[in-house]
Amino acid sequence: MLEMTERKKDVLKAIINEYIMTAEPVGSRTLARRYDFGVSSATIRNEMADLEEMNYLEKPHKSAGRIPSDKGYRFYVDTLMELRDISKQQRKKIKDNYESKAKEIRDIIKQTSNMLSDLTHYTSLVLTPQVHDSVFRKLKLISLDSNHMLLVIMTDIGVVQNKVIVMPEELSRSELQKISRYLNEKLQGLSLSEIDKDLLNNLENNLINQLDIVMSDLGFLANDLFRVSIDEKIYLGGTTNILEQPEFNDIHKVKAVLRVLEEEELLYNILGKICNSPEVEVIIGQENEFDEIKDCSMVTATYQLGDRAIGKIGVLGPTRMEYPKVVSKVKIVAQILSNMLNETNK
C-alpha cells in the first residue's frame, strides 16, 4: 500500500500551487524546472503516478500533466496549506471601510458582501443576522399624523424594523407613550422568536383593560412586530466573478451555478446551519450536497454577537480556488464584522 511521504506531500503541494495559478495541467518537467526537489524529472514523474494511484491527482483526457482531485484539495487544505497573514494596512482598510459607512445592519451586511467579493475576486454570500434569535431591546412609536405612525424596533443586533404603519383609529401622543412603555417593559429581554401572536394578543387585551386605552383594535401592532422575525436575506457580491474562471467556459456549468445564485431558498440551504463554532469551514467539489455546485468550493465562517453566532459569510468559487488567500480573508472579515457589531451594541 502506497504511503504519503514528505516528498509526495511536496510534489502535491507544488502541483496544486501551479494549477491554482495557471489552470493548466502540471507536468514533471515544469516541477523539476521550478522547484528544487533534489531529484530527477523521472523520479518526480513516479511520485506523480503514485499520487494519481492514491486518487490525489487526476490526468485529464489527452494531457501529459496532472491536476488535483477533490481528495487532493482536501488533503492540501487540511494538512499542507499555509494561511496568508493579512497585513496591518489591509486590516485597517477593512475597518475604515466599515466605519465610514452607514450603521444600519442591512447596509453593513450588503457592504460586507461587496467587500468580500472585492478582496477574494470570487462570488460572496452574506446571510443577514438571524433576526428571530435576536433579543428585544426597545420599541418606539412616533406619531406622524392622525392616521400614521412610525414603528421602530431595536434588538441587540440594532434596528430591525423601521416602518410607517397606518392606524385604524387616532391615538394621542400620551396614549402612544403608554403603549411604548408597557410593551418595552413586557418584551424586554425576550428573543423575537418568543414574541408570537398569542403573547402580543394578550398584551393588547391588557393595554386596553389596564391602561385606559380607548382604541378597540391594536392588532396591527402584533402583525408588524411578528413580521420582523422572517425578515432575513442573503446578499450576493461579485456574481459575475464566476464567469471569469476558465473552468466555467462550459456554458452548462455556468448556467447551473447562476441558477443557484438566483434561488434564495437554495442559497440558504447551501450556506448551511449557523453554529457557534468560530472555525472557517471549507467544502470542496463533490463534498457539496447540491449537484449544481459540485464543480465549486465554498469557504464559510460565522459572525458573532457576544458568544452567539448570528449570521454567516461565505465565498463561492471553483475548486481551483486560492484557498490560503480566501480562508484568511473570510476569517478576518468575519472577525472584524463581529467586533464591529459588538462595539456598536455596547
For each residue, the residues with C-beta under 8 A, 3 or more apart:
1:
2: 50 53 54
3: 8
4: 8 9 54 75
5: 8 9
6: 9 10
7: 10 11 37 39 47
8: 3 4 5 11 12 47 50 51
9: 4 5 6 12 13 79 80
10: 6 7 13 14 35 37
11: 7 8 14 15 31 37 44 47 48 51
12: 8 9 15 16 51 56 57 68 72 75 76 80
13: 9 10 16 17 76 80
14: 10 11 17 18 26 31 34 35
15: 11 12 18 19 26 31 48 51 57 66 67 68 72
16: 12 13 19 20 68 72 73 76 80
17: 13 14 20 21
18: 14 15 21 22 26 30 31 34
19: 15 16 22 23 24 25 26 67 68 320
20: 16 17 320 321 322 323
21: 17 18
22: 18 19 26
23: 19 245 246 247 320
24: 19 65
25: 19 59 60 63 64 65 66 67
26: 14 15 18 19 22 30 31 65 66 67
27: 30 31 64 65 66
28: 31 32 41 42 44 45 48
29: 32 33 41
30: 18 26 27 33 34 65
31: 11 14 15 18 26 27 28 34 35 37 41 44
32: 28 29 35 37 40 41 44
33: 29 30
34: 14 18 30 31
35: 10 14 31 32
36:
37: 7 10 11 31 32 43 44
38:
39: 7 43 44
40: 32 43 44
41: 28 29 31 32 44 45
42: 28 45 46
43: 37 39 40 46 47
44: 11 28 31 32 37 39 40 41 47 48
45: 28 41 42 48 49
46: 42 43 49 50
47: 7 8 11 43 44 50 51
48: 11 15 28 44 45 51 52 57 66
49: 45 46 52 53
50: 2 8 46 47 53 54
51: 8 11 12 15 47 48 54 56 57 66 72
52: 48 49 55 56 57 58 59 66
53: 2 49 50
54: 2 4 50 51
55: 52 69 71 72
56: 12 51 52 68 69 71 72 75
57: 12 15 48 51 52 66 67 68 69 72
58: 52 66 67 68 69
59: 25 52 63 65 66 67
60: 25 63 65 67
61:
62:
63: 25 59 60
64: 25 27
65: 24 25 26 27 30 59 60
66: 15 25 26 27 48 51 52 57 58 59
67: 15 19 25 26 57 58 59 60
68: 12 15 16 19 56 57 58 72 73 76 319 320
69: 55 56 57 58 72 73
70: 73 74 284 285 286 287 319
71: 55 56 74 75
72: 12 15 16 51 55 56 57 68 69 75 76
73: 16 68 69 70 76 77 284 285 297 319 323
74: 70 71 77 78 284 287
75: 4 12 56 71 72 78 79 80
76: 12 13 16 68 72 73 79 80 81 323
77: 73 74 80 81 282 284 323 327
78: 74 75 81
79: 9 75 76
80: 9 12 13 16 75 76 77
81: 76 77 78 323 324 327
82: 324
83: 324 327 328
84: 324 325 328
85: 328
86: 90 91 328 329 332
87: 90 91
88: 91 92
89: 92 93
90: 86 87 93 94
91: 86 87 88 94 95 332 336
92: 88 89 95 96
93: 89 90 96 97
94: 90 91 97 98 115 119 332 333 336
95: 91 92 98 99 336 340
96: 92 93 99 100
97: 93 94 100 101 111 115
98: 94 95 101 108 111 336 337 340
99: 95 96 340
100: 96 97
101: 97 98 107 108 111
102: 107 108
103: 107 108 158 344
104: 107 108 158 159
105: 108 109 128 129 157 158 159 160 341
106: 109 110 128 233
107: 101 102 103 104 110 111
108: 98 101 102 103 104 105 111 112 337 340 341
109: 105 106 112 113 126 127 128 129 235 311
110: 106 107 113 114 126 235
111: 97 98 101 107 108 114 115
112: 108 109 115 116 124 126 235 313 333 337
113: 109 110 116 117 124 125 126 235 236 237 313
114: 110 111 117 118 124 237 238
115: 94 97 111 112 118 119 237 333
116: 112 113 119 120 124 126 237 313 315 329 330 333
117: 113 114 120 121 122 123 124 237 238 241 315
118: 114 115 121 237 238
119: 94 115 116 329 333
120: 116 117 124 315 317 322 325 326 329 330
121: 117 118 238 241 244
122: 117 238 241 242 315 316 317 321 326
123: 117 236 237 238 239 241 242 261 315 316 317
124: 112 113 114 116 117 120 236 237 238 313 314 315 316
125: 113 234 235 236 267 270 271 313 314 315 316
126: 109 110 112 113 116 234 235 237 311 312 313 314
127: 109 130 232 233 234 268 271 274 311 312 313
128: 105 106 109 131 232 233 234 235 311
129: 105 109 134 157 232 305 310 311
130: 127 133 134 232 274 310 311
131: 128 134 155 157 160 192 228 229 230 231 232
132: 191 192 193 229 230 232
133: 130 191 192 193 308 310
134: 129 130 131 155 156 157 160 191 192 310
135: 155 156 189 190 191 192
136: 139 153 155 187 188 189 190 191 192 195
137: 154 155 156 188
138: 153 154 184
139: 136 151 152 153 154 180 183 184 187 225
140: 150 151 152 154 180
141: 149 150 151 152 176 177 179 180
142: 149 150 152 176
143: 149 171 173 176
144: 148 149 150 164
145: 148
146: 170
147: 166 167 170
148: 144 145 164 165 166 167
149: 141 142 143 144 164 165 167 171 176
150: 140 141 142 144 162 163 164 165
151: 139 140 141 161 162 163 164 165 221 224
152: 139 140 141 142 159 161 162
153: 136 138 139 159 160 161 162 225 228
154: 137 138 139 140 158 159 160
155: 131 134 135 136 137 158 160 192
156: 134 135 137 305 345
157: 105 129 131 134 160 305 310 341 345
158: 103 104 105 154 155 341 344 345
159: 104 105 152 153 154 162
160: 105 131 134 153 154 155 157 192 228 231
161: 151 152 153 224 225 227 228 231
162: 150 151 152 153 159
163: 150 151 224
164: 144 148 149 150 151
165: 148 149 150 151 220 224
166: 147 148 220
167: 147 148 149 170 171 220
168: 215 217 220
169: 215 216 217
170: 146 147 167
171: 143 149 167 175 176 179 213 215
172: 175 176
173: 143 176 177
174: 177 178
175: 171 172 178 179 213 214 215
176: 141 142 143 149 171 172 173 179 180
177: 141 173 174 180 181
178: 174 175 181 182 207 211 213
179: 141 171 175 176 182 183 207 211 213 218 221
180: 139 140 141 176 177 183 184
181: 177 178 184 185
182: 178 179 185 186 203 206 207 211
183: 139 179 180 186 187 203 221
184: 138 139 180 181 187 188
185: 181 182 188
186: 182 183 203
187: 136 139 183 184 190 195
188: 136 137 184 185
189: 135 136
190: 135 136 187 194 195
191: 132 133 134 135 136 194 195
192: 131 132 133 134 135 136 155 160 195 228 229
193: 132 133 196 229
194: 190 191 199
195: 136 187 190 191 192 199 200 225 226 229
196: 193 199 200 226
197: 200 201 222 226
198: 201 202
199: 194 195 196 202 203
200: 195 196 197 203 204 221 222 225 226
201: 197 198 204 205 219 222
202: 198 199 205 206
203: 182 183 186 199 200 206 207
204: 200 201 207 208 218 219 221 222
205: 201 202 208 209
206: 182 202 203 209 210 211
207: 178 179 182 203 204 210 211 213 218
208: 204 205 211 213 215 216 218
209: 205 206
210: 206 207
211: 178 179 182 206 207 208
212:
213: 171 175 178 179 207 208 218
214: 175
215: 168 169 171 175 208 218
216: 169 208
217: 168 169 220
218: 179 204 207 208 213 215 221 222
219: 201 204 222 223
220: 165 166 167 168 217 223 224
221: 151 179 183 200 204 218 224 225
222: 197 200 201 204 218 219 225 226
223: 219 220 226 227
224: 151 161 163 165 220 221 227 228
225: 139 153 161 195 200 221 222 228
226: 195 196 197 200 222 223 229
227: 161 223 224 230 231
228: 131 153 160 161 192 224 225 231
229: 131 132 192 193 195 226
230: 131 132 227
231: 131 160 161 227 228
232: 127 128 129 130 131 132
233: 106 127 128 264
234: 125 126 127 128 264 267 268 271
235: 109 110 112 113 125 126 128
236: 113 123 124 125 239 261 267
237: 113 114 115 116 117 118 123 124 126
238: 114 117 118 121 122 123 124 241
239: 123 236 242 258 261
240: 243 244
241: 117 121 122 123 238 244 245 317
242: 122 123 239 245 248 254 257 258 316 317 318
243: 240 248 254
244: 121 240 241
245: 23 241 242 248 317 318 320
246: 23 249
247: 23 250 253 295 318 320
248: 242 243 245 253 254 257 295 318
249: 246
250: 247 253 254
251: 254 255
252: 255 256
253: 247 248 250 256 257 295
254: 242 243 248 250 251 257 258
255: 251 252 258 259
256: 252 253 259 260 291 292 293
257: 242 248 253 254 260 261 292 293 295 296 316
258: 239 242 254 255 261 262
259: 255 256 262 263 292
260: 256 257 263 266 267 270 290 292 293
261: 123 236 239 257 258 267
262: 258 259
263: 259 260 266 267
264: 233 234 267 268
265: 268 269
266: 260 263 269 270 290 292
267: 125 234 236 260 261 263 264 270 271
268: 127 234 264 265 271
269: 265 266 272 289 290
270: 125 260 266 267 288 289 290 293 298
271: 125 127 234 267 268 300 312 314
272: 269 281 300 312
273:
274: 127 130 302 309 310 311 312
275: 302 309
276: 302 304 307 308 309
277: 302 309
278: 301 302 304 334
279: 301
280: 299 300 301 327 330 331 334
281: 272 298 299 300 301
282: 77 297 298 299 323 327
283: 287 288 297 298 300
284: 70 73 74 77 287 288 297 319
285: 70 73 288 294 295 296 297 319
286: 70 294
287: 70 74 283 284
288: 270 283 284 285 293 294 296 298
289: 269 270
290: 260 266 269 270 293 294
291: 256 294
292: 256 257 259 260 266
293: 256 257 260 270 288 290 296 298 316
294: 285 286 288 290 291
295: 247 248 253 257 285 318 319
296: 257 285 288 293 316 317 318 319
297: 73 282 283 284 285 316 317 318 319 321 323
298: 270 281 282 283 288 293 314 315 316
299: 280 281 282 314 315 321 323 326 327 330
300: 271 272 280 281 283 312 313 314 315 330
301: 278 279 280 281 312 313 314 330 331 333 334
302: 274 275 276 277 278 309 310 311 312 313 334
303: 309 310 311 312 313 334 337 338 341
304: 276 278 307 308 309 310 338 341 342
305: 129 156 157 308 310 338 341 342 345
306: 342
307: 276 304
308: 133 276 304 305
309: 274 275 276 277 302 303 304 312
310: 129 130 133 134 157 274 302 303 304 305 341
311: 109 126 127 128 129 130 274 302 303
312: 126 127 271 272 274 300 301 302 303 309
313: 112 113 116 124 125 126 127 300 301 302 303 330 333 334 337
314: 124 125 126 271 298 299 300 301 330
315: 116 117 120 122 123 124 125 298 299 300 326 329 330
316: 122 123 124 125 242 257 293 296 297 298
317: 120 122 123 241 242 245 296 297 321 326
318: 242 245 247 248 295 296 297 321
319: 68 70 73 284 285 295 296 297
320: 19 20 23 68 245 247
321: 20 122 297 299 317 318 326
322: 20 120 325 326
323: 20 73 76 77 81 282 297 299 326 327
324: 81 82 83 84 327 328
325: 84 120 322 328 329
326: 120 122 299 315 317 321 322 323 329 330
327: 77 81 83 280 282 299 323 324 330 331
328: 83 84 85 86 324 325 331 332
329: 86 116 119 120 315 325 326 332 333
330: 116 120 280 299 300 301 313 314 315 326 327 333 334
331: 280 301 327 328 334 335
332: 86 91 94 328 329 335 336
333: 94 112 115 116 119 301 313 329 330 336 337
334: 278 280 301 302 303 313 330 331 337 338
335: 331 332 338 339
336: 91 94 95 98 332 333 339 340
337: 98 108 112 303 313 333 334 340 341
338: 303 304 305 334 335 341 342
339: 335 336 342 343
340: 95 98 99 108 336 337 343 344
341: 105 108 157 158 303 304 305 310 337 338 344 345
342: 304 305 306 338 339 345 346
343: 339 340 346
344: 103 158 340 341
345: 156 157 158 305 341 342
346: 342 343
